Amino acid sequence: MSNIDIQAYLDTHRLLVQAVDGLSEEELKWKESPVKWSVTEVLAHLIDHNIVVSFRIRDILADTKAQLPAFEQDKWVAGQRANESSADNILDAFQALLSYNGILFGRLTDAELDKSGINIKGETVRVRDIIAGFTKHVNTHLAQIERIKQAFGNQLASAAAEPQQ
């Protein structure tokens, strides 16, 4: 069948669960600034991105020849009030979509994985590259989650170090 790394795609859920394990609701919802995302918002973005990727892949497999859709990630996160969501609920939905897509990916032939579409930038993208790109995208956001956790810890340390009046 295929030479794509379906397991790496499926493992993104486990990596995200590990990244947020033990975080309090305050830590999950904390934002360094109004224009930066919280950990919960990062998770919401990743399920949104996976929904879009899922659509793009199915559109390519269906040979529709339509330009693959983009999405405005900041507006999606803000519009759904993602920070009011539960990280657990987001991760449950994320895992369900990963599992469903993983089943599809497992039955695709190399020829199907090499099918392509045109993205919003006018670039040709293959199904196999979309799958690998999504896994890489999650890893980028795992690093973002670590930066948010570090910034939260720094903010707590700064507040504790301030002299009491």
Secondary structure per residue as TSV (DSSP state, phi and psi in degrees):
chain	resnum	aa	ss	phi	psi
A	1	M	-	360.0	-114.8
A	2	S	-	-107.2	163.8
A	3	N	-	-113.9	26.2
A	4	I	S	-84.9	155.9
A	5	D	-	-95.2	82.7
A	6	I	H	-63.1	-37.0
A	7	Q	H	-63.3	-39.3
A	8	A	H	-61.7	-39.4
A	9	Y	H	-62.2	-49.0
A	10	L	H	-65.8	-33.4
A	11	D	H	-68.6	-14.2
A	12	T	H	-59.5	-32.6
A	13	H	H	-62.9	-49.6
A	14	R	H	-58.7	-42.4
A	15	L	H	-63.6	-39.8
A	16	L	H	-67.4	-42.4
A	17	V	H	-60.1	-43.8
A	18	Q	H	-62.1	-38.8
A	19	A	H	-66.1	-30.0
A	20	V	H	-104.6	-1.5
A	21	D	T	-57.7	129.1
A	22	G	T	84.1	-3.9
A	23	L	-	-75.0	139.2
A	24	S	-	-77.2	167.1
A	25	E	H	-58.9	-37.7
A	26	E	H	-61.6	-44.3
A	27	E	H	-66.1	-38.9
A	28	L	H	-66.3	-33.0
A	29	K	H	-98.3	-12.0
A	30	W	-	-65.8	139.1
A	31	K	-	-124.5	131.0
A	32	E	S	-63.7	-32.5
A	33	S	S	-154.6	163.8
A	34	P	T	-60.1	-24.8
A	35	V	T	-95.3	-2.4
A	36	K	S	-102.3	153.8
A	37	W	-	-84.0	150.5
A	38	S	-	-83.3	172.6
A	39	V	H	-59.8	-43.3
A	40	T	H	-60.8	-39.9
A	41	E	H	-68.4	-34.3
A	42	V	H	-62.8	-44.3
A	43	L	H	-61.7	-43.1
A	44	A	H	-62.4	-41.3
A	45	H	H	-59.6	-40.7
A	46	L	H	-67.8	-37.7
A	47	I	H	-68.9	-39.0
A	48	D	H	-58.7	-46.5
A	49	H	H	-61.9	-39.8
A	50	N	H	-67.3	-35.4
A	51	I	H	-61.9	-46.5
A	52	V	H	-64.2	-45.0
A	53	V	H	-60.8	-41.9
A	54	S	H	-59.8	-43.5
A	55	F	H	-64.2	-46.8
A	56	R	H	-57.6	-45.8
A	57	I	H	-62.3	-45.8
A	58	R	H	-65.7	-35.3
A	59	D	H	-65.2	-41.9
A	60	I	H	-64.2	-46.2
A	61	L	H	-62.4	-29.0
A	62	A	T	-82.3	-3.0
A	63	D	T	57.8	40.8
A	64	T	-	-75.9	-24.1
A	65	K	-	66.0	10.5
A	66	A	-	-76.9	152.3
A	67	Q	-	-65.8	134.9
A	68	L	-	-68.4	136.4
A	69	P	-	-73.7	149.1
A	70	A	-	-99.8	175.1
A	71	F	-	-148.4	148.7
A	72	E	-	-90.8	94.9
A	73	Q	H	-58.0	-42.8
A	74	D	H	-65.2	-39.8
A	75	K	H	-69.2	-35.9
A	76	W	H	-64.2	-47.1
A	77	V	H	-61.7	-45.9
A	78	A	H	-69.2	-43.2
A	79	G	H	-63.8	-30.1
A	80	Q	T	-95.0	5.3
A	81	R	T	48.7	53.5
A	82	A	G	-57.2	-30.2
A	83	N	G	-71.4	-10.3
A	84	E	G	-87.7	-3.3
A	85	S	S	-80.3	165.5
A	86	S	-	-93.6	129.3
A	87	A	H	-58.1	-39.1
A	88	D	H	-62.2	-43.5
A	89	N	H	-64.4	-40.8
A	90	I	H	-62.4	-45.7
A	91	L	H	-66.3	-33.5
A	92	D	H	-63.4	-45.5
A	93	A	H	-65.3	-40.2
A	94	F	H	-59.0	-46.8
A	95	Q	H	-63.9	-40.9
A	96	A	H	-61.5	-43.7
A	97	L	H	-68.8	-38.7
A	98	L	H	-58.4	-46.3
A	99	S	H	-62.2	-45.7
A	100	Y	H	-62.6	-45.2
A	101	N	H	-67.1	-38.1
A	102	G	H	-58.5	-38.3
A	103	I	H	-62.6	-46.0
A	104	L	H	-60.3	-49.8
A	105	F	H	-58.3	-35.9
A	106	G	H	-66.7	-21.3
A	107	R	H	-102.9	1.4
A	108	L	-	-78.8	139.8
A	109	T	-	-83.6	167.6
A	110	D	H	-59.6	-38.4
A	111	A	H	-62.4	-39.5
A	112	E	H	-69.8	-38.8
A	113	L	H	-66.2	-23.7
A	114	D	T	-90.2	-3.6
A	115	K	-	-62.0	150.9
A	116	S	E	-137.7	163.6
A	117	G	E	-138.5	177.0
A	118	I	E	-108.9	123.3
A	119	N	-	-82.5	179.4
A	120	I	T	-62.7	-23.8
A	121	K	T	-85.0	-1.6
A	122	G	S	85.1	9.4
A	123	E	-	-90.4	146.3
A	124	T	E	-82.9	127.9
A	125	V	E	-128.0	134.8
A	126	R	E	-92.4	156.2
A	127	V	H	-54.9	-48.1
A	128	R	H	-59.5	-34.8
A	129	D	H	-74.7	-32.7
A	130	I	H	-64.6	-43.0
A	131	I	H	-63.7	-49.4
A	132	A	H	-63.2	-38.5
A	133	G	H	-64.1	-36.8
A	134	F	H	-65.2	-44.4
A	135	T	H	-59.3	-43.5
A	136	K	H	-63.6	-39.4
A	137	H	H	-61.0	-43.4
A	138	V	H	-60.7	-42.9
A	139	N	H	-62.3	-36.6
A	140	T	H	-61.1	-42.6
A	141	H	H	-75.9	-23.2
A	142	L	H	-62.2	-40.6
A	143	A	H	-65.4	-37.1
A	144	Q	H	-63.1	-42.7
A	145	I	H	-59.5	-42.5
A	146	E	H	-62.7	-39.4
A	147	R	H	-65.0	-39.4
A	148	I	H	-64.2	-44.7
A	149	K	H	-60.7	-41.7
A	150	Q	H	-64.8	-43.9
A	151	A	H	-63.9	-37.8
A	152	F	H	-63.0	-46.1
A	153	G	H	-62.4	-40.2
A	154	N	H	-63.7	-40.0
A	155	Q	H	-64.8	-40.3
A	156	L	H	-65.5	-43.2
A	157	A	H	-63.9	-39.7
A	158	S	H	-64.9	-41.9
A	159	A	H	-65.9	-37.2
A	160	A	H	-71.4	-29.0
A	161	A	H	-81.6	-15.7
A	162	E	S	-67.8	137.6
A	163	P	-	-66.4	141.0
A	164	Q	-	-79.6	140.5
A	165	Q	-	-103.6	360.0
